[in-house]
Amino acid sequence: MNYKVLYRKYRPSSFSGIVGQEYTVKMLQNAIIHNKISHAYLFTGPRGTGKTSTAKIFAKTINCLNPVNGEACGQCASCLGFADSPDIIEIDAASNNGVDDVRELINNVKIAPSEGKYKIYIIDEVHMMTQSAFNALLLTLEEPPKHAIFIMATTNVENVPITILSRCQRFNFQKISLNDLKKQIQFVCSEENISITDDAVEEIAYLSEGGMRDALSLLDQLSSNSEEITLDKILTHYGSISTKSIKDIIEKLENQDIAALEQCFDDLENTSNDYKVFIKKMVKELTHIAMLIKYNRYEGNLTFAQIKKIIFDFNEILNKTNINMNPYVLIKLTLLGSYDIDQMSERRTIIFKEPEKAKEEVKVDVPKKEIPVVDEVKVQQQDDYLQKLKKVRINNCFVGAKKDILTTYQEIWKRLENASIKSDYVSWIMDSSLVAASSEYAIIGTKLDSLANLINSKIQEFTDEIKKEFAENIHFIALSMDDWNKEKQIYVKNLKDKYTYQLIDETELEKPKNEEKEENMITDVFSHDKIEVV
């Protein structure tokens, strides 16, 4: 097999070939020029940014017999024999992470180099070592032989003990900039006679997320035939979405064009687009708009508060590792839930108080397909009702909440994942859990605000679908885990203050009255080890 993948073929062999790490390269070259070589180095940073390549080049230059301005000469015996040098030991800590492996390394450290000036150990993915292995390595790092140098690399520096960190010179590798990635991709395409469009180069650079290895791997896959690499080809093969499409969606969001947004997401749900790529591109564009707002150079209708809320909600979606429902449903709800309620209320006030003037404004500014004002009022009324219903059902659940009831209902809830109910409801159940229950009420906890809102908007239909499994007339309500923790703290405080929870008729939605209640009822709802009073 003569073919060599691009990221290996174009791996840099000298400091001058390293892309995007100018500061680190300069510091390492200065150490060589001034003969200030440390016994231990730690290279940290994202994958594909050149940590291991830099470690090899640094090791080669250290042992070079005739370095020039901190660069290996490439002509001496040490440089020519570097690839097979017995004095350069590469170790993959992911597969050699035990204490026995490190002890063997320590025993070999004592042996002087056979050819070069130093015996250099390059330990990749050092964070994978066990605690015992780190402790064994620490002894050598404290008093290393003069001829031994350790160069360690990791993508997870937080997993490296502080005792190791404090004994190393640390260099942080940054994500490679978009411009540097584009230049290198264009250079490789020129060298390999690969036909590619400019927008395709930019998309590959974007999808690689600052990693040169990922960029060249993508290019390698796309260049497997002689066809020109285009943006459409990339979007089709890698589930990406064009920047133009992102800007179109933001424009519809700015204009509150609900029908057009709905159509966009219907189209997205039927594609193989990666929702994580979509979110990251949306965040990039929204961040740009947020900066324009702060510099007073934005002429659109979005506010800084709206953008901030959208980005934080998107981050919550990205942090959820197991999304069983269509993620684009959550994204759509996030965007639709970002509209400025105060602005909408102000618009309704104008329409109701000054009908003629409002009519003119609607004729000029509002698209015909925009949702009618009367629908906005109904939506607001429904939101108000759900907020009141939420308070009532939380209260009523706390009236008779018992831990044994909760345990029973949790077992039923788990069985619902395999029940013959609507698939949407199954995904809701898999992404949530029951956190409190009485004989007739239960609170559903979810990690995402958007999912809690979605469940509550369909709470009656959802209840009708699953209540046969409970054999009880259960009333459900959904809360995000943040909201649930707040309600739980209030519950604990109320019981300490001798507050009595009383059932409220949902048709009346009246506030509960304050009467005395035994404080020790709290243990009927939660386990002692789950209660923390501050």
PyMOL commands that set and color helices and strands:
alter all, ss='L'
color gray80, all
select helices_A, chain A and resi 6-9+15-17+22-33+51-62+77-80+82-84+99-109+126-128+131-142+157-159+162-165+178-192+198-207+212-222+231-238+243-254+258-269+275-294+304-319+327-336+341-353+355-365+373-399+403-418+423-430+449-457+459-470+481-496+519-524+528-530
alter helices_A, ss='H'
color red, helices_A
select strands_A, chain A and resi 40-44+88-92+119-124+148-154+169-172+432-437+441-446+475-480
alter strands_A, ss='S'
color yellow, strands_A
deselect
rebuild
show_as cartoon
